[in-house]
Every structure is written in C-alpha cells, then in structure tokens.
Amino acid sequence: MFPVAIGLNHRSAPVEIREKMSFHPSQMQKALKELKNCQAIQGVVILSTCNRTEVYAATTDVETGIRSIKEFFASHHGIEENILEQYLYAHTLYDAVRHLFRVVSGLDSMVRGETQILGQVSHAYQQANDAEATNKVINVFFQTALAVGKRVRTDTLIDQHPVSISYTAVELAKQQFGELEGKGILIMGAGEMSTLTAKHLVSAGATTVLVSNRSYEKAVVLAKECSGRAVRLDDVDQYLEEVDIVISATASKHFVLLPERMQEIMKNRKNRPMLLIDIAVPRDIHPEVGGIPHITLFDIDDLRGVIDHHHQEREIAAIKAEKIIDEEMELFLNWHNSLFVVPTILALQEKGEQIRDMQVERALGHLTGLTPKQEKVIRSMANSIVNHLLHLPIINLKEYANTSQGHLYTEILQNLFDLDVKEEGKRPNLMLKKSHKQGYHRRAE
C-alpha cells in the first residue's frame, strides 16, 4: 500500500482555478467518504486551503488510484479532465511523503515558513479521521508529518521569521498607508484567517478595527479579541463608506462585493481612496471592483509581490528544515518498507520450512532402521541447508529495505518464490512488468 498526493497549489494554478477546486467545509465529510470508495483507494485525506487543494491517499494500485482521484476532482468540481490536467501535479510513493513533509513545515507555502499550514494539515487529518476515511498507512503518514512540522519549527525557529498570508495582508496595507494607527479598517469574516489578520493588525498599531460577519455573535467574539467593534452585516455598506482598508476572508461561495455596489459606495465616499485586500478562496470581491477609480484591490495572488523583510532568515532556516526532512524521510522509508519486508521474510522462511519438512519426511519414508541420532542428523542437515540457502537473500533484502527500492525488491522476491504473504505485507500493484531481455521494471514511477 503506497502513498500518493494529487492536487494543485499557488504555483501550478491561478486563483480562479483554485477557487473552483476548493472544498467548502460543509462538503468535506461527503467528499471524503466518496473518495474512500473510489477504486484502489484504501485511505484518504483532503487538504483544502487558500493556496492548495490536495488529496493524499494510500493506494494498492498507484496508476488506478491516481486516475480515480483525478476523475473525482473533475466530477466533483464540474471541470473537464483535459482542462484540469494542465494544473494538477501527482507525487507517488516517497515523493508524496516528502511533499507532505515540506507542506506541513511551511516550505511549500506561498510565503515560505508560514505557520498556519501546520494547523490546517492537522485539521484536515482530523476531518478524515472523523469521516473514517483513513487507514494505517495514512495514519502513520500524517502523524509523522505533523511531528516533522513541529520538529522543524522547534529546531530551526523558522516560525520566528515567516509571514503568513494574513500577516502579508497587513504588511501590504502598511506599504499603502504607512502607519495603520488612526486608519479605519473593516475585517469581513470571523474565521481563522480573519482572527489571525486581526491579531496582526493590532500588533501593527491599528486602533480602529471593525468586524463584520454573517454570524453577528462570532463577529462580537473576534472584535473583543482585537479591541475592535462588531458591526452587523446589514449595516456594512455604511461602514464601507467610512473605512480606509477592507480585508475580506469570508467562507462565502459567491462574491460578497460586486462592482455595482462598490461604485455606489465610492460615490458616497466622494472618491476617497480605498484599499481592498481579498484573502479568501473562493474570492469575496469581484475582480472588476479593482477597475473602479480610487479603489486599489489585491487578491491572494497579489500577495506574492509583497516585500519579504525576513527572506534571508527564512531561507537559512529552510535549509536546516530540508536536512531535518531528509532525516525523517529515511525513518519513514524504513518503516514503510518494513510493512512489506518483514512479512515477506517470514513468508519466505515459512515456505522454506514447508519444503524442508516435506522432503525430510519423504526421505525418511524410504529409509528404515535409522536410529534416533541418525534421524536427528538428517533433520539437522536439512534445516541447515534451508537456513544457508535463505540466509543471503534475507540479509540482502533487509539491506535493500533501507533504500528507496526496498519495496521493489520485496515485490520481486514475492513473485519469484510465489510467497503467501499475510495481508499487511501483500504486495501492492506497482505495475511490475517482466521482459525477457530487461527483467523486471516498474512503470508507476
């Protein structure tokens, strides 16, 4: 059973594709159960954030598993497969493991080292657990990844240097207006992203923070945390006419601010400049709003252009983090290969013992008058022959188990000896093909 990771992120797909591919929280349980029932999928986790949508799965057939996930993406989001294909990446086997380790460590984020992703991966894994969509390989995979993310932050202090998306949004506001003290700021949304944004705003000196949300009660809670004020959603136009900066991060499936509405608001503002920062996926603010005079609109992709004052520190920490990931990869590789190597070795020994016992009993049936001592010598010799014959293959297989090819050698041995391996160690379908000239090779990788 092998891990695979299929998805897209801020590097492979623009925001208009990412927002179509995102999973609304209300869809997650159903989507996980649907994926778990796909062909060749034994365990699955869906990671859906502002910057990425990825499916991590444990599959018994790499090729079929990847195809099942791509078909699921296309049907679930209503996107033609040939269009979706140009944005998707697929990582198989240990590349998938390394990818998740880098994701959870913040090394694959838009802003290197951002801290939010660790909690997002943990939440995604918990959702999969709640939906009973995981299995042993996925459990160890994600538990190890979360431990790696924590170790990276502890050993490299990378979280003292990074900037999250919410932090970057605040930095962008500072670049536009300078000091934020005295500036009117409206936060739309009261979720995790909005909460982090509010904290960064307060740290940056903001003193006039308004919070609006579909649930007024949640808006009150967040406003209290940042010493701001909650405003009702029905009254938000009034405040849009007054504030200087709007940072939007709602969980709406549709645009919250449309061009016609904002044109009317700008008339009432008498064209006083306004900065809109949309950090939601799907986007909250219609892109045409950015074309209205005196409005500056940035969406989540525009945050790439923000100057990163901690770039050098994060890069140094990232180099250390990559070394930690290399160490953790080796440990995971050893564990994963042992899933197949140990049961294979036991099956090989069991087969050798079966052949030994059968041949010894056949030989003894043709011999008469043997003393117990002579019979013992025969049995001992047969046992010694089997042990000596299997010793070198077993030793070599254990050594190969600690390499990236360990699972391949294990499968070849299972094929050559036609071993009856217990369920946990049964070989997955790695598309092994046999050529009389070239021997075994693997198509899946």
Residue pairs with C-beta under 8 A, 6 or more apart in sequence:
1 42
1 58
1 59
1 60
1 135
1 137
1 339
1 428
2 58
2 59
2 60
2 62
2 92
2 93
2 137
2 407
2 428
2 430
3 56
3 57
3 58
3 59
3 92
3 93
3 96
3 97
3 137
3 138
3 141
4 56
4 57
4 59
4 62
4 65
4 66
4 69
4 90
4 91
4 92
4 93
4 96
5 54
5 55
5 56
5 57
5 90
5 91
5 95
5 96
5 99
5 100
6 54
6 55
6 57
6 66
6 69
6 70
6 73
6 88
6 89
6 90
6 91
7 47
7 52
7 53
7 54
7 55
7 88
7 89
8 17
8 18
8 21
8 52
8 53
8 54
8 87
8 88
8 89
9 18
9 51
9 52
9 53
9 54
9 108
10 18
10 51
10 52
10 110
10 300
10 301
10 304
12 87
12 88
12 89
13 21
13 87
14 301
15 281
15 283
15 299
15 300
15 301
17 87
18 50
18 51
18 52
18 53
18 281
19 281
19 282
19 283
20 77
20 79
20 282
21 53
21 73
21 77
21 79
22 48
22 53
22 281
22 282
23 31
23 46
23 48
23 53
24 251
24 253
25 251
28 46
28 48
28 127
28 131
29 127
29 130
29 131
31 46
31 76
32 44
32 45
32 46
32 127
32 128
32 131
32 133
33 131
33 132
33 133
34 72
34 76
35 41
35 44
35 46
35 55
35 57
35 69
35 72
35 133
36 43
36 44
36 131
36 132
36 133
38 65
38 68
38 69
38 71
38 72
39 61
39 64
39 65
39 68
40 59
40 60
40 61
40 64
40 65
40 68
40 429
41 57
41 58
41 59
41 65
41 68
41 69
42 57
42 58
42 59
42 60
42 135
42 137
42 138
43 57
43 58
43 128
43 133
43 134
43 135
43 136
43 137
43 138
43 139
44 55
44 56
44 57
44 58
44 128
44 133
44 134
44 138
45 55
45 56
45 57
45 124
45 125
45 127
45 128
45 133
45 134
45 138
45 142
46 53
46 54
46 55
46 124
46 127
46 128
47 53
47 54
47 55
47 56
47 103
47 120
47 121
47 124
48 54
48 124
49 116
49 117
49 120
49 281
50 165
50 193
50 279
50 280
50 281
50 300
51 109
51 110
51 165
51 281
51 300
52 103
54 103
55 69
55 72
55 73
56 96
56 100
56 138
56 141
56 142
57 65
57 69
57 138
58 135
58 137
58 138
58 141
59 65
59 66
59 428
60 428
60 429
61 428
61 429
62 92
62 93
62 428
62 429
62 430
62 431
62 444
62 445
63 429
63 431
63 443
63 444
64 429
66 90
66 92
70 81
70 84
70 85
70 88
71 81
73 79
73 84
73 88
74 80
74 81
74 84
77 84
91 98
91 99
92 444
92 445
93 404
93 407
93 444
93 445
94 329
94 333
94 404
97 141
97 145
97 329
97 332
97 333
97 336
98 325
98 329
99 108
100 121
100 141
100 142
100 145
101 145
101 148
101 149
101 325
101 328
101 329
102 108
102 322
102 325
103 109
103 117
103 121
103 145
104 117
104 118
104 121
104 145
104 146
104 148
104 149
105 148
105 149
105 152
105 153
105 158
105 321
105 324
105 325
106 112
106 113
106 114
106 115
106 117
106 118
106 149
106 152
106 158
106 159
106 162
107 113
107 318
107 321
107 322
107 325
109 117
110 165
110 300
110 303
110 304
111 162
111 163
111 164
111 165
111 167
111 168
111 303
111 308
112 162
112 314
112 315
112 318
113 158
113 159
113 161
113 162
113 163
113 314
113 317
113 318
114 162
114 163
114 164
114 165
114 167
115 153
115 159
115 162
115 164
116 164
116 165
116 166
116 192
116 193
116 196
117 149
118 146
118 149
118 150
118 153
119 192
121 142
121 145
121 146
121 149
122 146
125 134
125 142
125 143
125 146
128 134
128 138
134 142
136 424
137 336
137 339
140 332
140 335
141 332
144 328
144 331
144 332
147 328
148 324
148 325
148 328
151 324
151 328
152 158
152 321
152 324
152 325
153 159
155 320
155 324
156 317
156 318
156 320
156 321
156 324
157 317
158 314
158 317
158 318
158 320
158 321
160 313
161 310
161 313
161 314
161 317
162 310
162 314
163 171
163 308
163 310
164 196
165 193
165 279
165 300
165 303
166 193
166 194
166 196
166 197
166 200
166 249
166 279
167 196
167 200
168 303
168 306
169 197
169 200
169 247
169 277
169 279
169 298
169 303
170 180
170 197
170 200
170 201
170 204
170 247
171 306
171 307
172 277
172 298
172 302
172 303
172 306
173 180
173 183
173 185
173 201
173 204
173 245
173 247
173 275
173 277
174 180
174 204
175 306
175 307
176 245
176 275
176 296
177 183
177 244
177 245
177 275
179 205
180 201
180 204
180 205
180 206
180 207
180 245
181 205
181 206
181 207
182 207
182 208
183 206
183 208
183 243
183 244
183 245
184 208
184 210
184 239
184 242
184 243
184 244
184 245
185 201
185 206
185 208
185 209
185 210
185 243
185 244
185 245
185 246
185 247
186 210
186 211
186 212
186 231
186 236
186 239
186 240
186 243
186 245
186 246
186 247
187 194
187 197
187 198
187 201
187 209
187 210
187 211
187 212
187 222
187 228
187 246
187 247
187 248
187 249
188 194
188 212
188 213
188 236
188 246
188 247
188 248
188 249
188 250
188 256
188 284
189 213
189 248
189 249
189 250
189 251
189 280
189 284
190 211
190 213
190 215
190 218
190 219
190 221
190 222
191 249
191 250
191 251
193 249
193 279
193 280
194 211
194 213
194 222
194 247
194 249
195 222
195 225
197 247
197 249
197 279
198 209
198 211
198 222
198 225
198 226
198 228
199 225
199 226
201 209
201 226
201 247
202 209
202 226
202 227
208 228
209 223
209 226
209 227
209 228
209 229
210 223
210 228
210 229
210 230
210 231
210 239
210 243
211 219
211 220
211 222
211 223
211 226
211 228
211 229
211 230
211 231
212 219
212 230
212 231
212 232
212 233
212 236
212 239
213 219
213 222
213 230
213 233
213 250
214 233
214 250
216 230
216 232
216 233
219 230
219 231
220 230
222 228
222 230
223 229
223 230
231 239
237 261
237 265
240 246
240 262
240 265
241 265
241 268
241 269
243 274
244 273
244 274
244 275
245 274
245 275
245 276
245 277
246 257
246 274
246 275
246 276
246 277
247 277
247 279
248 256
248 257
248 276
248 277
248 278
248 279
248 280
248 284
248 285
249 279
249 280
249 284
250 256
250 280
250 284
251 280
252 280
252 282
252 284
253 282
254 282
255 283
255 284
255 285
255 286
256 284
256 285
257 276
257 284
257 285
257 286
257 289
258 286
258 289
259 286
259 288
259 289
259 291
259 292
262 289
262 292
262 295
263 292
266 274
266 292
266 293
266 294
266 295
269 294
271 293
271 294
272 294
273 294
273 295
273 296
274 294
274 295
274 296
275 296
275 298
276 285
276 289
276 290
276 295
276 296
276 297
276 298
277 297
277 298
278 284
278 285
278 297
278 298
278 299
278 300
279 299
279 300
279 303
280 300
281 300
283 299
283 300
285 297
285 299
287 297
287 299
289 295
289 297
290 296
290 297
308 314
330 402
333 402
333 403
333 404
333 406
334 401
334 402
336 407
337 401
337 402
337 406
337 407
337 410
338 401
339 424
339 425
340 406
340 407
340 410
340 411
340 421
340 425
340 427
341 397
341 398
341 401
341 406
341 410
341 425
342 425
343 421
343 422
343 424
343 425
343 426
344 397
344 410
344 413
344 414
344 419
344 421
344 425
345 394
345 397
345 398
346 422
346 425
347 414
347 419
347 420
347 421
347 422
347 425
348 390
348 393
348 394
348 413
348 417
348 419
349 390
349 394
350 420
351 417
351 419
351 420
352 386
352 387
352 389
352 390
353 386
355 386
356 382
356 383
356 385
356 386
359 382
360 378
360 379
360 382
363 378
364 370
364 375
364 378
370 378
393 413
396 409
397 406
397 409
397 410
397 413
400 406
400 409
400 410
401 409
401 410
407 428
407 430
408 430
408 432
408 440
408 442
410 427
411 427
411 428
411 430
411 432
412 432
412 440
413 419
414 421
414 427
415 427
415 432
415 440
421 427
430 442
430 444
430 445
431 442
431 443
431 444
432 440
432 441
432 442
433 440
433 441
433 443
434 440
435 441
